[in-house]
Amino acid sequence: MSTAISNGVKEAASPAAAARPASKPSRLRHAPGGAGLGKDAGHEAQRLAAAILEVLAGVRTPSQAAEALGMSLQRYFQIETRAVQALVAGCEPRPRGPGRSAEKELAAFKRQYERLQRELSRQQTLVRLTQRNIGLPPPKPAAGKPGGKEKSKKRRRRPVVRALRAAEVLQRRSQETNGARSQEAAPAAATPENH
């Protein structure tokens, strides 16, 4: 049996009082939406949300809320519908655990890239060691000389730099358009001086 101190005198506590906890969390005051409700929202969004909640609670009529917000009744109903849809979407169950973010995925891809690079380096080293043990010479780099004796059977295609060709065409067209504009602007500029 526990004792309680009141005015400096020890008193025996009742068994019922000993059975219940000192403070009940359910009796604590709860802020709807949490302490940070609307913290990141702008002033206008907070006003709209407050008016919509008052209408849904029955404190105001939709026409009174529309008048207080300075908008038409039709516009109020559009905003209220959007807010209720967001409420329903917010009630969807969320997946457990930490959410996915672009930064986390990028970090995971970087780790995977580094792991694959190490694996590639390891495999290349194993291939070189195997070639040495067997006595097989490593392959020669495929740097063909244009005047060399060995010619490949396939004729190499000459590289075409399409980007440079496209850039030339665009520059030409830009100069033509700019020249045409300057010719149109010159007579227009000369006309007011003649008057």
DRENDREN-688971 format. One record per residue: residue number from 0; residue in one letter; chain; x, y negated, z negated of N, C-alpha, C in turn. Coordinates in nm, 3 decimals. Example, Ala and Ser with C-alpha at 12.3 -4.5 7.8 and 13.67 -1.06 7.14 Angstrom:
// DRENDREN-688971
0:A:A:1.319:0.569:-0.780:1.230:0.450:-0.780:1.320:0.330:-0.780 $
1:S:A:1.285:0.225:-0.708:1.367:0.106:-0.714:1.290:-0.003:-0.787 $
// end
This chain:
// DRENDREN-688971
0:M:A:0.084:0.116:0.000:0.000:0.000:0.000:0.089:-0.124:0.000 $
1:S:A:0.059:-0.218:0.090:0.144:-0.335:0.101:0.091:-0.448:0.016 $
2:T:A:0.179:-0.543:-0.014:0.139:-0.657:-0.096:0.156:-0.784:-0.017 $
3:A:A:0.073:-0.883:-0.048:0.083:-1.013:0.019:0.114:-1.119:-0.084 $
4:I:A:0.185:-1.225:-0.045:0.221:-1.332:-0.137:0.130:-1.450:-0.107 $
5:S:A:0.058:-1.497:-0.208:-0.030:-1.611:-0.192:-0.009:-1.703:-0.311 $
6:N:A:0.031:-1.827:-0.289:0.057:-1.926:-0.393:0.162:-1.875:-0.493 $
7:G:A:0.259:-1.801:-0.446:0.367:-1.754:-0.530:0.331:-1.633:-0.613 $
8:V:A:0.209:-1.580:-0.603:0.166:-1.465:-0.683:0.146:-1.348:-0.589 $
9:K:A:0.200:-1.233:-0.626:0.184:-1.114:-0.544:0.045:-1.059:-0.562 $
10:E:A:-0.018:-1.030:-0.447:-0.152:-0.970:-0.451:-0.149:-0.845:-0.367 $
11:A:A:-0.229:-0.750:-0.407:-0.237:-0.626:-0.331:-0.323:-0.650:-0.207 $
12:A:A:-0.271:-0.609:-0.093:-0.347:-0.626:0.031:-0.443:-0.511:0.047 $
13:S:A:-0.553:-0.540:0.113:-0.654:-0.436:0.134:-0.604:-0.335:0.236 $
14:P:A:-0.649:-0.211:0.229:-0.606:-0.111:0.326:-0.641:-0.149:0.469 $
15:A:A:-0.754:-0.217:0.491:-0.794:-0.257:0.627:-0.698:-0.360:0.683 $
16:A:A:-0.652:-0.452:0.597:-0.558:-0.555:0.642:-0.423:-0.492:0.676 $
17:A:A:-0.385:-0.388:0.603:-0.257:-0.322:0.630:-0.262:-0.245:0.760 $
18:A:A:-0.381:-0.198:0.799:-0.393:-0.117:0.919:-0.382:-0.201:1.046 $
19:R:A:-0.429:-0.326:1.045:-0.426:-0.406:1.168:-0.293:-0.482:1.178 $
20:P:A:-0.248:-0.508:1.300:-0.121:-0.579:1.318:-0.133:-0.725:1.273 $
21:A:A:-0.019:-0.787:1.247:-0.016:-0.924:1.196:-0.077:-1.022:1.295 $
22:S:A:-0.045:-1.009:1.424:-0.104:-1.100:1.524:-0.147:-1.018:1.644 $
23:K:A:-0.265:-1.048:1.693:-0.317:-0.976:1.808:-0.286:-1.054:1.935 $
24:P:A:-0.222:-0.990:2.032:-0.191:-1.062:2.155:-0.317:-1.102:2.231 $
25:S:A:-0.427:-1.025:2.215:-0.548:-1.057:2.290:-0.612:-1.186:2.240 $
26:R:A:-0.585:-1.227:2.117:-0.643:-1.350:2.065:-0.561:-1.472:2.103 $
27:L:A:-0.439:-1.450:2.156:-0.358:-1.563:2.200:-0.425:-1.629:2.319 $
28:R:A:-0.406:-1.757:2.327:-0.466:-1.831:2.437:-0.393:-1.800:2.566 $
29:H:A:-0.467:-1.766:2.670:-0.407:-1.731:2.799:-0.439:-1.841:2.899 $
30:A:A:-0.336:-1.891:2.966:-0.357:-1.991:3.069:-0.393:-1.920:3.199 $
31:P:A:-0.512:-1.945:3.255:-0.550:-1.879:3.380:-0.449:-1.913:3.490 $
32:G:A:-0.404:-1.811:3.559:-0.307:-1.834:3.666:-0.165:-1.843:3.616 $
33:G:A:-0.143:-1.835:3.488:-0.008:-1.842:3.434:0.032:-1.986:3.405 $
34:A:A:0.142:-2.000:3.335:0.189:-2.133:3.296:0.235:-2.215:3.415 $
35:G:A:0.277:-2.150:3.521:0.328:-2.221:3.638:0.225:-2.242:3.747 $
36:L:A:0.096:-2.236:3.714:-0.011:-2.249:3.814:-0.002:-2.384:3.884 $
37:G:A:0.011:-2.381:4.015:0.014:-2.503:4.094:0.142:-2.583:4.083 $
38:K:A:0.243:-2.525:4.022:0.368:-2.597:3.998:0.435:-2.638:4.129 $
39:D:A:0.434:-2.549:4.227:0.500:-2.576:4.354:0.406:-2.639:4.457 $
40:A:A:0.278:-2.650:4.426:0.180:-2.704:4.521:0.178:-2.856:4.514 $
41:G:A:0.136:-2.916:4.623:0.126:-3.061:4.629:0.002:-3.111:4.556 $
42:H:A:-0.006:-3.243:4.542:-0.116:-3.307:4.469:-0.250:-3.276:4.536 $
43:E:A:-0.256:-3.288:4.667:-0.382:-3.265:4.740:-0.428:-3.120:4.726 $
44:A:A:-0.335:-3.026:4.732:-0.371:-2.885:4.718:-0.425:-2.858:4.578 $
45:Q:A:-0.368:-2.920:4.477:-0.416:-2.904:4.341:-0.558:-2.959:4.325 $
46:R:A:-0.583:-3.076:4.387:-0.718:-3.136:4.380:-0.820:-3.044:4.447 $
47:L:A:-0.786:-2.992:4.566:-0.878:-2.904:4.639:-0.908:-2.779:4.557 $
48:A:A:-0.802:-2.719:4.501:-0.819:-2.596:4.423:-0.906:-2.620:4.301 $
49:A:A:-0.886:-2.732:4.233:-0.965:-2.763:4.114:-1.112:-2.781:4.150 $
50:A:A:-1.137:-2.851:4.261:-1.276:-2.874:4.303:-1.343:-2.742:4.342 $
51:I:A:-1.272:-2.656:4.413:-1.329:-2.527:4.454:-1.359:-2.441:4.332 $
52:L:A:-1.267:-2.439:4.235:-1.291:-2.361:4.113:-1.411:-2.416:4.035 $
53:E:A:-1.427:-2.548:4.033:-1.543:-2.606:3.965:-1.673:-2.567:4.033 $
54:V:A:-1.672:-2.561:4.167:-1.792:-2.519:4.241:-1.821:-2.372:4.212 $
55:L:A:-1.718:-2.288:4.217:-1.738:-2.145:4.193:-1.781:-2.119:4.049 $
56:A:A:-1.742:-2.206:3.956:-1.782:-2.190:3.815:-1.920:-2.248:3.789 $
57:G:A:-1.975:-2.323:3.885:-2.108:-2.380:3.869:-2.109:-2.517:3.804 $
58:V:A:-1.993:-2.580:3.787:-1.986:-2.712:3.726:-2.032:-2.819:3.825 $
59:R:A:-1.996:-2.802:3.952:-2.034:-2.896:4.058:-2.107:-2.821:4.168 $
60:T:A:-2.181:-2.895:4.249:-2.240:-2.837:4.369:-2.141:-2.860:4.483 $
61:P:A:-2.153:-2.784:4.591:-2.061:-2.806:4.703:-2.066:-2.948:4.758 $
62:S:A:-2.186:-3.007:4.763:-2.195:-3.144:4.816:-2.127:-3.244:4.720 $
63:Q:A:-2.137:-3.222:4.590:-2.069:-3.310:4.495:-1.917:-3.297:4.510 $
64:A:A:-1.869:-3.173:4.528:-1.724:-3.152:4.546:-1.676:-3.217:4.674 $
65:A:A:-1.754:-3.202:4.783:-1.715:-3.264:4.911:-1.709:-3.415:4.897 $
66:E:A:-1.806:-3.472:4.825:-1.807:-3.617:4.806:-1.689:-3.662:4.721 $
67:A:A:-1.658:-3.586:4.615:-1.545:-3.621:4.528:-1.413:-3.612:4.604 $
68:L:A:-1.405:-3.517:4.698:-1.281:-3.500:4.775:-1.275:-3.592:4.896 $
69:G:A:-1.386:-3.656:4.927:-1.389:-3.748:5.042:-1.387:-3.676:5.174 $
70:M:A:-1.465:-3.570:5.186:-1.471:-3.493:5.312:-1.614:-3.451:5.338 $
71:S:A:-1.638:-3.402:5.460:-1.772:-3.356:5.494:-1.799:-3.222:5.427 $
72:L:A:-1.926:-3.190:5.414:-1.965:-3.065:5.351:-1.915:-2.946:5.433 $
73:Q:A:-1.920:-2.960:5.566:-1.873:-2.853:5.654:-1.723:-2.827:5.632 $
74:R:A:-1.644:-2.935:5.623:-1.500:-2.920:5.600:-1.474:-2.856:5.464 $
75:Y:A:-1.553:-2.893:5.362:-1.537:-2.833:5.230:-1.559:-2.682:5.238 $
76:F:A:-1.666:-2.639:5.307:-1.695:-2.496:5.317:-1.584:-2.422:5.391 $
77:Q:A:-1.522:-2.487:5.490:-1.409:-2.424:5.561:-1.293:-2.400:5.464 $
78:I:A:-1.263:-2.501:5.383:-1.151:-2.489:5.289:-1.184:-2.387:5.181 $
79:E:A:-1.309:-2.386:5.134:-1.349:-2.290:5.031:-1.339:-2.148:5.083 $
80:T:A:-1.380:-2.125:5.209:-1.371:-1.991:5.269:-1.226:-1.946:5.276 $
81:R:A:-1.141:-2.038:5.319:-0.998:-2.004:5.328:-0.940:-1.971:5.190 $
82:A:A:-0.983:-2.046:5.088:-0.933:-2.022:4.953:-0.980:-1.887:4.899 $
83:V:A:-1.107:-1.853:4.926:-1.159:-1.724:4.877:-1.091:-1.609:4.951 $
84:Q:A:-1.063:-1.627:5.081:-0.991:-1.523:5.155:-0.851:-1.504:5.098 $
85:A:A:-0.786:-1.614:5.059:-0.653:-1.604:4.998:-0.662:-1.534:4.863 $
86:L:A:-0.771:-1.557:4.791:-0.791:-1.490:4.662:-0.802:-1.340:4.681 $
87:V:A:-0.881:-1.299:4.781:-0.898:-1.155:4.809:-0.765:-1.094:4.853 $
88:A:A:-0.693:-1.166:4.939:-0.563:-1.115:4.985:-0.465:-1.104:4.868 $
89:G:A:-0.474:-1.196:4.773:-0.386:-1.191:4.656:-0.417:-1.075:4.563 $
90:C:A:-0.536:-1.019:4.575:-0.574:-0.906:4.490:-0.530:-0.772:4.548 $
91:E:A:-0.473:-0.772:4.668:-0.421:-0.649:4.727:-0.307:-0.597:4.639 $
92:P:A:-0.299:-0.465:4.620:-0.189:-0.412:4.537:-0.054:-0.436:4.604 $
93:R:A:0.042:-0.473:4.523:0.177:-0.497:4.575:0.261:-0.372:4.557 $
94:P:A:0.356:-0.350:4.646:0.443:-0.233:4.629:0.529:-0.250:4.504 $
95:R:A:0.557:-0.139:4.440:0.637:-0.143:4.318:0.783:-0.172:4.351 $
96:G:A:0.850:-0.224:4.254:0.993:-0.249:4.271:1.018:-0.385:4.330 $
97:P:A:1.144:-0.420:4.346:1.176:-0.551:4.401:1.137:-0.558:4.548 $
98:G:A:1.090:-0.672:4.588:1.048:-0.691:4.726:1.166:-0.699:4.821 $
99:R:A:1.138:-0.681:4.949:1.243:-0.689:5.049:1.264:-0.835:5.087 $
100:S:A:1.388:-0.871:5.103:1.419:-1.006:5.148:1.525:-0.996:5.258 $
101:A:A:1.531:-1.101:5.337:1.626:-1.103:5.448:1.770:-1.095:5.398 $
102:E:A:1.796:-1.161:5.284:1.933:-1.160:5.231:1.974:-1.020:5.188 $
103:K:A:1.881:-0.948:5.123:1.912:-0.812:5.079:1.935:-0.720:5.198 $
104:E:A:1.850:-0.734:5.302:1.867:-0.649:5.419:1.998:-0.680:5.490 $
105:L:A:2.034:-0.809:5.498:2.160:-0.847:5.562:2.278:-0.788:5.486 $
106:A:A:2.273:-0.795:5.354:2.381:-0.738:5.272:2.390:-0.587:5.292 $
107:A:A:2.274:-0.520:5.304:2.275:-0.375:5.327:2.335:-0.343:5.463 $
108:F:A:2.302:-0.422:5.565:2.358:-0.399:5.698:2.508:-0.423:5.700 $
109:K:A:2.554:-0.523:5.625:2.698:-0.549:5.618:2.771:-0.432:5.553 $
110:R:A:2.713:-0.380:5.444:2.775:-0.264:5.378:2.780:-0.145:5.472 $
111:Q:A:2.671:-0.123:5.546:2.667:-0.011:5.639:2.769:-0.030:5.751 $
112:Y:A:2.782:-0.153:5.801:2.879:-0.183:5.906:3.021:-0.154:5.858 $
113:E:A:3.052:-0.200:5.737:3.187:-0.175:5.683:3.212:-0.026:5.664 $
114:R:A:3.111:0.047:5.618:3.126:0.192:5.599:3.151:0.260:5.735 $
115:L:A:3.076:0.218:5.837:3.093:0.279:5.969:3.229:0.243:6.029 $
116:Q:A:3.277:0.122:6.002:3.410:0.083:6.051:3.517:0.171:5.987 $
117:R:A:3.505:0.195:5.855:3.601:0.283:5.788:3.594:0.424:5.844 $
118:E:A:3.473:0.473:5.870:3.455:0.607:5.925:3.517:0.617:6.064 $
119:L:A:3.498:0.513:6.146:3.556:0.511:6.280:3.707:0.514:6.274 $
120:S:A:3.763:0.432:6.186:3.909:0.428:6.171:3.962:0.564:6.127 $
121:R:A:3.891:0.628:6.036:3.932:0.761:5.988:3.928:0.863:6.101 $
122:Q:A:3.822:0.860:6.181:3.809:0.955:6.292:3.918:0.931:6.398 $
123:Q:A:3.947:0.805:6.425:4.053:0.775:6.522:4.188:0.825:6.473 $
124:T:A:4.214:0.809:6.345:4.339:0.860:6.288:4.346:1.012:6.298 $
125:L:A:4.235:1.079:6.270:4.232:1.226:6.282:4.256:1.271:6.426 $
126:V:A:4.200:1.200:6.522:4.220:1.235:6.663:4.367:1.220:6.700 $
127:R:A:4.429:1.109:6.658:4.572:1.088:6.689:4.659:1.196:6.626 $
128:L:A:4.631:1.232:6.501:4.709:1.336:6.434:4.690:1.471:6.504 $
129:T:A:4.570:1.502:6.545:4.544:1.628:6.615:4.617:1.631:6.748 $
130:Q:A:4.615:1.520:6.820:4.687:1.513:6.949:4.837:1.535:6.928 $
131:R:A:4.894:1.477:6.823:5.036:1.496:6.795:5.068:1.640:6.761 $
132:N:A:4.982:1.703:6.678:5.006:1.842:6.638:4.997:1.937:6.757 $
133:I:A:4.906:1.911:6.846:4.891:1.998:6.963:4.999:1.969:7.067 $
134:G:A:5.052:1.848:7.065:5.151:1.810:7.164:5.087:1.742:7.284 $
135:L:A:4.964:1.702:7.271:4.892:1.634:7.378:4.923:1.485:7.372 $
136:P:A:4.970:1.428:7.484:5.002:1.285:7.479:4.874:1.201:7.469 $
137:P:A:4.881:1.090:7.402:4.762:1.005:7.392:4.726:0.949:7.530 $
138:P:A:4.600:0.923:7.554:4.561:0.869:7.685:4.621:0.732:7.707 $
139:K:A:4.658:0.708:7.834:4.716:0.578:7.869:4.604:0.475:7.879 $
140:P:A:4.637:0.352:7.844:4.534:0.248:7.856:4.494:0.230:8.001 $
141:A:A:4.369:0.200:8.025:4.316:0.189:8.160:4.338:0.049:8.215 $
142:A:A:4.466:0.010:8.223:4.500:-0.121:8.282:4.555:-0.096:8.420 $
143:G:A:4.472:-0.109:8.522:4.513:-0.084:8.660:4.581:-0.205:8.719 $
144:K:A:4.693:-0.180:8.787:4.763:-0.288:8.854:4.712:-0.297:8.997 $
145:P:A:4.690:-0.420:9.047:4.635:-0.432:9.182:4.729:-0.382:9.291 $
146:G:A:4.861:-0.392:9.271:4.956:-0.347:9.373:5.013:-0.210:9.344 $
147:G:A:4.959:-0.140:9.250:5.012:-0.010:9.210:4.985:0.097:9.313 $
148:K:A:5.057:0.212:9.301:5.043:0.321:9.396:4.912:0.396:9.374 $
149:E:A:4.872:0.407:9.247:4.750:0.482:9.217:4.629:0.391:9.234 $
150:K:A:4.543:0.432:9.323:4.421:0.357:9.344:4.305:0.446:9.304 $
151:S:A:4.212:0.385:9.239:4.096:0.464:9.199:4.007:0.486:9.320 $
152:K:A:3.935:0.596:9.317:3.848:0.629:9.429:3.734:0.529:9.441 $
153:K:A:3.684:0.484:9.328:3.575:0.386:9.330:3.634:0.248:9.348 $
154:R:A:3.572:0.174:9.433:3.616:0.037:9.454:3.557:-0.050:9.345 $
155:R:A:3.644:-0.124:9.279:3.595:-0.207:9.169:3.519:-0.326:9.224 $
156:R:A:3.410:-0.352:9.159:3.326:-0.463:9.201:3.384:-0.592:9.145 $
157:R:A:3.389:-0.690:9.229:3.442:-0.818:9.186:3.341:-0.884:9.091 $
158:P:A:3.388:-0.933:8.977:3.293:-0.991:8.882:3.231:-1.119:8.937 $
159:V:A:3.102:-1.129:8.919:3.028:-1.247:8.964:2.982:-1.320:8.838 $
160:V:A:3.021:-1.442:8.830:2.985:-1.519:8.714:2.854:-1.591:8.745 $
161:R:A:2.745:-1.524:8.714:2.613:-1.580:8.746:2.582:-1.702:8.662 $
162:A:A:2.632:-1.703:8.540:2.604:-1.817:8.453:2.661:-1.945:8.511 $
163:L:A:2.785:-1.935:8.568:2.844:-2.055:8.627:2.767:-2.100:8.750 $
164:R:A:2.720:-2.004:8.829:2.640:-2.040:8.947:2.511:-2.109:8.904 $
165:A:A:2.446:-2.055:8.802:2.322:-2.115:8.754:2.349:-2.255:8.699 $
166:A:A:2.463:-2.271:8.629:2.497:-2.403:8.576:2.519:-2.503:8.688 $
167:E:A:2.587:-2.458:8.796:2.609:-2.548:8.911:2.478:-2.592:8.971 $
168:V:A:2.385:-2.497:8.989:2.255:-2.530:9.048:2.181:-2.629:8.959 $
169:L:A:2.183:-2.605:8.828:2.113:-2.695:8.736:2.176:-2.834:8.735 $
170:Q:A:2.309:-2.839:8.738:2.376:-2.970:8.741:2.342:-3.046:8.869 $
171:R:A:2.342:-2.973:8.983:2.308:-3.036:9.110:2.167:-3.093:9.107 $
172:R:A:2.073:-3.011:9.057:1.933:-3.056:9.050:1.918:-3.174:8.954 $
173:S:A:1.994:-3.169:8.843:1.988:-3.279:8.747:2.038:-3.408:8.809 $
174:Q:A:2.146:-3.398:8.887:2.201:-3.517:8.952:2.105:-3.569:9.058 $
175:E:A:2.041:-3.477:9.133:1.944:-3.520:9.234:1.825:-3.589:9.169 $
176:T:A:1.776:-3.532:9.061:1.662:-3.591:8.991:1.699:-3.725:8.930 $
177:N:A:1.819:-3.734:8.873:1.866:-3.858:8.814:1.885:-3.964:8.922 $
178:G:A:1.938:-3.924:9.037:1.956:-4.018:9.148:1.823:-4.069:9.200 $
179:A:A:1.724:-3.979:9.210:1.592:-4.019:9.258:1.527:-4.115:9.159 $
180:R:A:1.544:-4.092:9.031:1.486:-4.180:8.929:1.551:-4.317:8.934 $
181:S:A:1.684:-4.320:8.951:1.752:-4.449:8.955:1.714:-4.526:9.080 $
182:Q:A:1.687:-4.456:9.194:1.643:-4.524:9.315:1.502:-4.580:9.298 $
183:E:A:1.416:-4.506:9.226:1.281:-4.554:9.201:1.283:-4.671:9.104 $
184:A:A:1.373:-4.667:9.007:1.380:-4.772:8.907:1.439:-4.899:8.965 $
185:A:A:1.531:-4.888:9.062:1.597:-5.006:9.118:1.497:-5.096:9.191 $
186:P:A:1.411:-5.046:9.283:1.314:-5.136:9.347:1.212:-5.191:9.248 $
187:A:A:1.174:-5.109:9.148:1.077:-5.156:9.049:1.136:-5.269:8.967 $
188:A:A:1.266:-5.260:8.937:1.332:-5.363:8.860:1.351:-5.488:8.945 $
189:A:A:1.369:-5.471:9.076:1.391:-5.585:9.164:1.261:-5.659:9.192 $
190:T:A:1.148:-5.594:9.185:1.019:-5.657:9.219:0.984:-5.772:9.127 $
191:P:A:0.998:-5.765:8.994:0.961:-5.878:8.908:1.049:-6.001:8.932 $
192:E:A:1.174:-5.978:8.974:1.263:-6.092:8.995:1.218:-6.171:9.117 $
193:N:A:1.162:-6.104:9.218:1.118:-6.174:9.339:0.998:-6.260:9.312 $
194:H:A:0.914:-6.223:9.215:0.792:-6.300:9.186:0.832:-6.418:9.110 $
// end
